[in-house]
Amino acid sequence: MEQKTVSSEWVMEVLTEWEKEIPDSISKSTMKAIRRQARKDIAKYRQIKIDLLKRWQREWIIWLIAFMREIVKPKWNKEETTEEEIPAWLDKAETEAVQAWAPTMDFRALKEKQPADSDALILGKMFGHEFATWHEDSPGLAASFEKLKPEQRRLLEVISEDQRTKRLEYVKKVMAVASRQSFEEAGRFFKGFAMATARGSFFETGELAGETLATKIYGMLAMYPDFISRLISVRELYEWLQFMLGKNLIDNINGQKRIEKICERIGLSFRPPGRPRTRQ
């Protein structure tokens, strides 16, 4: 096992610059395309007779319309959520979900600040998975979109094309920085990079390299936390997950029990049915 070393200054510099150079924002032209699609989706969802749907189904359509409206006309004065305000269950779900994308990394250990690997090797793994995800010759990302619901796929396809070039350019930049370090540090980085690219982030069929049924579920929780907060029971969550992931994945006698255990594990609880909801 790789020996843990003292925190490397150059690794911290790379990560700090990464946060500045690869922001969540996307180009204006891409944003225009996303807004056009959002308007079409709003028109489609508004035609659905939600009174005929189950409670969670109505909430899902209402949430989707609100989400699309926010894309079309964002509220710029809306304050961003701080780390302290993020629910503990969401933080845990995100940690579990990202493990499917980068199976060579131990995100739980990183969260607990107890990594067994050196900083350089961890950085190499991280950017190896970035390279494996975004490289033009890798068909996995595109194949993964084909498995998504239309409302997920259209947005992610546009955003991914906007992000691909800048992310690959930064990977090349980090590789150049790593090559200028000491032989030992550079060796650790490229060892991690090779481990990640050998394992990959996606299979050609679109599945994440470290994906399991559990990580699929964690991924859905992490992707739609605002909607999850509208649900009032594990049963509703179970039915929504069946709708999103397909009944063939969790439609068995232990399906709902599996979801209950996952909720218990990350501390996700719901309001009792019938309790008045506070308007925001």
N, C-alpha and C positions, 0 to 999 in steps of 0.2 A: 504494500500500500504506500502511496506517495506520502512522504513526510510533510506534515504541516510546517510552514515557515512563517516568519514574522511578516506582517502585512507589507506588501510591496507597494512602494510609493507610486511607481509607474502604472500599476494596475488600478489604483484608486484614481489617478489622473485620467486614464482611459475611460473609466466608468462615468466620471464626472462630465467629461466632454461628450460622452455618448448621450447623456440625458439632455444636453444642450443642442446637439446637432441632429438628433432624431426625435423631434417633438411629435406630439399627437396630431398637430395641425397638418392639413393637406393643402394642395395647390388650389387656386381659385377656379381653374377650369374643371378640376375634378369635383369640387364642391358644387359647381353649377349642374354637373351631370347627376350628382346624387340628389340634389333638390328637385330636378325634373322628375326623376324616378319616384321620389317621395310623394310628389303631387299626384302622380298616377295611382300610387298605392292607396293614398287617402281616399280618392274617388272610388276605388274598388271596395275598400273596407266599409265605406259609408253605405254601400248598397246592401250589406248583409243585415238581415232582420235579427238583431241581437236579442229581441224579446223571446225568441224561440230557443235560445241557447241556454246551456247550463250556466250557473253563476260564474265559474272560472273562465268559461268560454267568452262570456260577455266582457269580463274584465280584460281578457287577452285582446279582444278587438279594440276596446276603449284605450288600452295602454298603447297598442300599435299606432292608433290614430294620433294620440298625443305625442308619441315618440316621433312620428313622421312630421307632425306640425312643428316640433322643435327644430327639426332639420331644415324645414322650409323657412321658418322665421325664428331663429334662435333668440333667446332672452340673454343678451350680452351682460346684463347686470346680475345674472345668476352667480352666486358664490360657489366656488369649487369646494368639494368635500375634502377635508383634511384627513391625514392618516388616523388621527385620533377619533374621527367621526365614522370611520369605516367599521361596520359591524364585525365582531370577532368571527362569526360564521363565514362571512364573505372572504375575509383574509385567509381562513383555513381552506376554503373551497378553491380559491385562486392558487394557493400553494399546491394542492393536490392536482388541479387541472393542468398546470404548466408542466408537471412532471411527465405528462404524456408527450409533450412536444420535445423535451430534452431529457430522454431517459438515462443519459450518462451522468446527469447531475443529481445531487442529493439536496433538494430544495428544503426539506425539513431541517437538515443539519444547518443550512445557510440561515434559515429563519431563526434557529436557536443559537446561532453564532458558534457552532461547534463543527465546522467542516474538517474532514479528515485529510483533504487534499490541500496542496499549496495554492496560493492566490493565482499564480501564473497558470497552473494547470486548470483551475476552475474557469479562468477567463478564456483559455483556449477552448474548453468545452462549449462555453457559452457562444463564442463566435463561430465555432465549428457548426453548431446547430443553426445559427443565423445563415451561414453559407449554404448549408444543406437545404434550408427552407426556401431561400430566395433565388438560388442559382437558376439561370434560364433553362438549363438542361434538366432540371428536376421537375418531373411531371406531377409530383405528389400534391402540391398546393392546389393546382387547378382541379385535380381529381377530387380533392376534399370538398371543394365548393359544390360539385355536382351532387353531393349527398345532402346538402342543406335545403331547408325550406326556401322558396323563392325570396321571401322578405329578408332572409339572412344573406342569401347568395349574392343578390344584385349589389348590395352595399359593399360587401367584403371584396368582391371582384374588382370593383372600381378603386377601392382604397388600396388593395394590394398592388395594383399596377402603379399607383402613385408612389408607393413606398419602396418598391423593389430596387430601383436604381440607387436611391440614396443609401439604402441599407447595405447593398453590396459594395458600394464605394467606401463606406465606413469600415466594413470588414477588411477590405484591402489595406486601408489606412492603419488599422490595428495590427495587421500582420507585419506591416513595415516597421511599426513601432517595436513590436516584439523582437524582430530580427536585429534590432540595435541594442538589445539588452545583453547582459552577460550570457555566456554560452549555456550556463546552467538554467537561467531563467527562460531564455529563448527555447531551450530544449523542453522544459516543462510546458510552456505555452503550446508549442507545436505537437507535443505528445497529446495534450488534451484536445487540440483541434482535430488531430487524426482520429482519435477515439470517437469524437462526435460525428465526423463526416462518415466514418465507417458504419456507425449505427444508423445515422440519418435522423431526420425529423418526421418524414412522411414515407410511407410505402407508395409504390406506383399506383396502387388502388385507391389512395386517398386517406387511408387510415394513418393516424399518428403512430410513430414508431413504438411509443410506450403506452399506447392506449389500451384500456380495459373498459368494461362496462361501468365500473366505478368512476373512472376519469371522464367518461362521457357525461355522466350525471353531474359530476363536479363542474365540468365545463359549462353545462347549461345553467347551473346555479350562478356561476361567476359571470356569465354573459348577460343574464337578465335579473340582476338583484332587485331593481326597482319593481319589476313585475312580481317577483317572488314575494315581496312585502305586501302585495294585495291579496294573497291567498290566505285562507283561514283554517286550513287543515292539511295534514299529510296526504289525505285522500285526494284533495284537489291537486296537490303537487304531483302525486302519482299519476293522475289522469292526464295532466298537462305534459309530463315527461313521456307518457305513452304517445301522446299526440305529436310531440316534437321528435322523439327518437324512434318511434315505431313500436307497435305492440309486441312484435316478435322478440324484442330485446328484454322486456320486463313483464310480459303478460304471462305470469305463472302464479301458482299458489303462494309463493314467497315474495312476489314482486313488491307489494306494498310494505312488507316487513323489511325488505332490503332498504327501501327509501327511509323508513323510520329509523333504522340503525345508522344510516348516513347522517340524517338530521341530528340524531343524538350525538354522534361523533364530533360534529362541527359546532354543535350548540345552536342549531336552527330550530326555533319554536314558532308556533302559530297561535293566533287569537282563537278563543273558543267560538264556535258558530253562534250567531245571534248577537254577539257583542257589538254595540254601536261603533261605527268607524269614525274617526276624527277627520274632518275635511281639512285639506291643506290649502 
